[in-house]
Amino acid sequence: MRQLSAWLPVGVLAILAVTALHGTIESAPDATGYALLAVAATAGVHRAFGRRTILGVGIGTAVHVVLVSAL
């Protein structure tokens, strides 16, 4: 059970990243770079702040929204 609790957040983030990138590439190919930056921000926050999944997803989402809205 301990292994599951260690790998589950990583799996959730991976599924979220793949889904977000796939949707972005199909609907707005010019925003793919922004989505990749948001995924990188999510992974960076997740690793830097002790694997806090909600914080990583929240900041990654905010980065993506700001980038897409700004340009």
C-alpha positions as CSV (number, residue, x, y, z in Angstrom):
1,M,0.0,0.0,0.0
2,R,2.9,2.3,0.7
3,Q,4.1,2.0,-2.9
4,L,0.7,2.9,-4.2
5,S,0.6,6.1,-2.1
6,A,4.0,7.0,-3.5
7,W,3.1,6.5,-7.2
8,L,-0.5,7.5,-7.3
9,P,0.1,11.3,-7.4
10,V,2.6,10.9,-10.1
11,G,0.2,8.8,-12.2
12,V,-2.6,11.4,-11.7
13,L,-0.2,14.2,-12.8
14,A,0.9,12.2,-15.9
15,I,-2.7,11.5,-17.0
16,L,-3.6,15.2,-16.5
17,A,-0.6,16.3,-18.5
18,V,-1.3,13.9,-21.4
19,T,-4.9,14.9,-21.5
20,A,-4.2,18.6,-21.3
21,L,-1.5,18.4,-24.0
22,H,-3.7,16.3,-26.3
23,G,-6.6,18.6,-26.0
24,T,-4.5,21.7,-26.6
25,I,-2.7,20.2,-29.6
26,E,-6.0,19.4,-31.3
27,S,-7.9,22.6,-30.5
28,A,-5.2,25.2,-30.6
29,P,-1.8,24.0,-32.0
30,D,-0.3,27.5,-31.5
31,A,-0.8,27.2,-27.7
32,T,1.1,23.9,-27.4
33,G,4.2,25.7,-26.1
34,Y,2.1,27.4,-23.3
35,A,0.7,24.0,-22.3
36,L,4.2,22.5,-22.2
37,L,5.3,25.4,-19.9
38,A,2.3,24.8,-17.7
39,V,3.2,21.1,-17.4
40,A,6.8,22.0,-16.6
41,A,5.5,24.4,-13.9
42,T,3.3,21.8,-12.5
43,A,6.1,19.2,-12.3
44,G,8.5,21.8,-10.9
45,V,6.1,22.9,-8.1
46,H,5.3,19.3,-7.4
47,R,8.9,18.4,-6.9
48,A,10.0,21.6,-5.2
49,F,7.2,21.8,-2.5
50,G,7.2,18.2,-1.2
51,R,5.0,16.5,-3.8
52,R,1.9,18.6,-3.0
53,T,-0.3,17.6,-5.9
54,I,-3.1,20.2,-5.5
55,L,-0.6,23.0,-5.3
56,G,1.2,21.8,-8.4
57,V,-2.0,21.4,-10.4
58,G,-3.3,24.8,-9.2
59,I,-0.2,26.7,-10.1
60,G,0.2,24.8,-13.4
61,T,-3.4,25.7,-14.3
62,A,-2.9,29.3,-13.4
63,V,0.3,29.5,-15.5
64,H,-1.6,28.1,-18.5
65,V,-4.5,30.4,-18.1
66,V,-2.3,33.5,-17.8
67,L,-0.2,32.5,-20.8
68,V,-3.2,31.8,-23.0
69,S,-5.0,34.9,-21.9
70,A,-2.0,37.2,-22.3
71,L,-1.3,36.2,-25.9
